[in-house]
Amino acid sequence: PNRLLTRYADDLLGRGGAMVDAIDAIGRGEDCWEGVAFDLPARWEP
């Protein structure tokens, strides 16, 4: 998630930093570049 946009949304919604804290907990994640194939299964089984 875009941290800056999330901070703006957090401020507008009066969340007190909860949304920013949530994306901090998620972490940066992985880059996904245009044209790179990935697999998204139709069904998810834990």
Residue pairs with C-beta under 8 A, 6 or more apart in sequence:
1 23
1 26
3 20
3 23
6 19
6 20
6 23
7 19
7 20
9 15
9 19
10 16
10 17
10 18
10 19
10 20
13 19
32 38
